[in-house]
Amino acid sequence: MKIEKLTLHLKKIFFCFSFALLLSSCSSVRDPDNIYSDIDYTQEDARREERKRILDLLEKNPVQALWRAFLLNDSETISDCEKAVQEEFDSAVEKSDWYTALRIQKSLSTLKSSLSAKLSKSLTELESLSKKDVPGLSGEKSTAQKKVSSYINGTVTIWVDKGIKVQNGMGFADRVIGSGFFISKDGYIVTNHHVIEDLVDKKSEGFSRLYIKLAEDSDTRIPAKVIGYDSQIDLALIKTEVDAPFVFSLGSSADLDVGDKIYAIGSPVGLERTLTSGIVSATDRKLFTLGSVMQIDAAVNQGNSGGPCIDSNGNVQAIVFAGMLQYEGLNFAIPVEYLKSLLPVLAAGGKVSHPWIGCFGHTKKELGKDAGLEVQYVFPGSSASRSHISVGDVIIELDGQKITNLEDMQNVLMRSAAKSIVKIKYRHGDDTANSEVSEASIYLGVRPENPGYNIYKGDIIAKSFVPIFGMRLISVSTSSSRKYSIEEIIKGSVADESGFSENDPVEIRNIKLNEDNSAMYAEIYAKNRKKGYLDGIMAIAALLDSPYYF
């Protein structure tokens, strides 16, 4: 495991923001031409413009175009979109791309489109076909071994050869070493995305080659290739042309609880065939923007990344992805459920895209219990916005799955396909327990790499500060677009932890972004009530991605 890659996964804990990189200046509206206004479908000129936009979208994304045509409720536009969707479906079936065909058929079923019944494959058939022959899901079972050490032969050392690195006039071998494990007899291997990142990163200027080394033959490097990868969940599927000496079964981390014993197998610092043991220390660490990861105390070092965490029966319960070398016993693993849900799309090939509807929010509590997911911000022009979901609404169901908290929402989104259409149910207003349930068909767009950056560029400052810093602002001056009063502080947010309070007067002096637009820094002149209305400039910083964007 490469230590420099840990920042990607542990940035919620270790956030070091370099002010020297912050160069852009403050503006009240970042991109005024892109601020979305709700379409008034009763006005013919608005309907005409929306028809044009839908037809422009048709070639690029037929399913999204069809969804918007249904919102417009224009039969001619719907008919045009259904023709394009059927062409995309037929093309997917011809290529045996069952994952894409399933996404399209499910979207049509959600919309109750008459086209759904006319397609060559039904929803039930496609659900079966999409999982058929997927490595790791085809029903192969590992044979129980007498000793835990016997499972080592199912693991491999991942070797990414990056050529020669020149330092101080001398050349050094440049390579990345990780671990992996077989999930099929014909050579499919699971590892971490960050292990093979140099092979798929378009920004990488070097030339890298991928090899694996079998546990039973550590001298021979065997060529391999990347099939699919997911940068957000840090998983990758690779393939090599060998007959796997041992194939792991995928278990269920739901069977594990804090204190249960696990074993980790890998190649720490290149030492193949290393097995360590420990216990599950925690099951709900928020290190990813989607889902929770496990904390384990089994010894993990550089090179363990991508190796399996197994139980005494050899079932994979998690995948090692990070360890803190300076803190003994502080290591992390990805629950195997995430891998099982992603395998069909990983096997389909390429980069995995995760869905979102364009909202920000937290779990709603009622009488001390989780009552749904409260929407605290809606991005203009997003799927949620077009579906008339508003701030204060509480989401209670998505794609037929009950939503009681943020974790439920993340789990459903992780199992759902981006660029598909699903049903959503939500309640309006503060008294959500007694309010009526609204239902809508909603399009799952592709989650941006840094949602907060898109929001900053596409909305006014007063609104974008809600998801980014956790403060809702209202303007208090017609002569200055930078003066506000704080209307609300979101509990646990950057603004809350920085000591801001409701009704504090603030003036935004400067806003800057870091080099890759993953974090924001703001200089705010404030009269802080908690500090006796002492005035002064406060500097606050926030990451532009978090689990609270959905």
C-alpha positions, 0 to 999 in steps of 0.5 A: 500500500502506498502511504501517499494514497492514504490521504484519499481514504483518510481525509476525513481524519487528516485534513491538511489544507495548504493556503499557498494554493488558494488563489481564486477570489470571492464572488457572490455568484460563481456561474450566473448563466448556470443557475437553474430556475424551475420550469413552468410547464404551463407556459408554452414558450417554456415547454418549447425550450424544454423540448429543444433541450430534451432533443439535444440530450437525446443522443448523449443520454436517452434515459435521462431525456425520456425522464425529462420528457415524462416530466414535460408530459409531452407525448410526441417528445416521449415517443421520440425518446422511447425510440432512442432508448429502444435503440440503446437497449437493443445495442446492449443486448446485441453486445450481451451488456446485460448491466446496461440493458437492466438499467434501461429496462428498470428505468422504463418499468419505473416510468411505467412506459409501454415500451417496457413490455415490448423489449426483447428481455424482461426485467426478471430475465435481465436481473438473472443475466446480469449476475450470470457468469460474474466472477465471485457471484457464480456460486463457486465455493472454496473448499474448507481447509484444515488450517487457516494457512492453507488459504494463502495460496488463493492470494497474489502479490500485485506488482505494478512496474512503473519503469525507472525513477530518476533522483539526484542523477541516479535511476531507481526501480519504480514500482507499486506493490499490493495484494489481491485474491482469486474469486474465480477459477479462470483468474479474476482477482480483486484488489484496491483501486489505489494499487492499480491507479497508475494504470488507469489514471488519465493524468498519469504521464508514465507507462506502467505494466501490471503483473501478479505473483502467485503465492506458490511461485513468488519468482515468476511475474505473470502479466495481468490486465485491469477489467474494472475499477471504482475509485470511490470505494477503492476496489478493482477487478483484474484478470490474469490467464492462470488456473487459480490454485484456490478460489475464495468464497465471498462471505458476509461482513454482516456476520461480523461484530466488534470483537470477532476474530479475523485474519488478513493475508497479503504481502506487506513490504513485499513479503509474500505469504504473510498472514496476520490475525486480530479482531474487528475493532469497529464496523462504522468508520466514515472514511469513504463518501459512500458507506462505512468501513471496518476498523481492524487491529490485525497487523497491516503494512505497505503491500497489504492493500487489496488482500482479503480479511477472512474468517476461520472458514476461509470466507472473505469478509472484507478487503484491506485498504489502509493502515496507519503505520504510525499508530499500531493496530489502527487499520481499515478494511472494506466490507465484502458487501460492497464488493458483491454489489459492485461485481456486476458493474466491475465485470462489465469493465471500465470506471464505476460511476456512482449515482446521486440526486443532487442533495445534502442532508442528515438523518432526521430524528423523531422521539430519539429514533431515526425517521428518514433522511432530511434534505437540507440543500437541493442543487438547482437543476439536479434530479431532486430539484426537477422532481420538486424535492425541497429543503425540509423534505424527509426521504423515507424510501428509494427504489422500494427500500426503506430509508430511515437514515443516511446509511440506508440512503448510501447503501441503496445508492451503492447498489443502484446504477447511475443513469437509471430511474427509480421511485422515491418517496418523501414527506413534506414539512416539519411535522413529517410524522403526520404529513402526506407521502409524496412519490416521484420518479427520479433520475439518478445522475452521476455523482461528481468527484467533488459535489461541493465544487459543482455546488459552489460553481452553480449556485449563489454563495448564500445557498452553497454555504449550507452544504459546504460549511453548514451555515444558512445565510440571508442577505442583509444589504442591498448595496453589498452582496457579501454581507449576510446574517446567519439564519441557521447552523447545521449541528456538527458542521464546520461552522458549528465547530468553528463557533458560529451562531444563528443571527451572527452578522458576517461578511465574506471577504475571500474564498479560495480553492485548492489546486484540484478543487477538492477543498475550499477556504473562506475568510469571514469577517464576523461578530461572534455572539459566543465570543461576546460579539468580538469582531474579527476575521475568521478562516474556515476550510472544508472538503468539497466531498463528504458522506452527506451529499447524496 
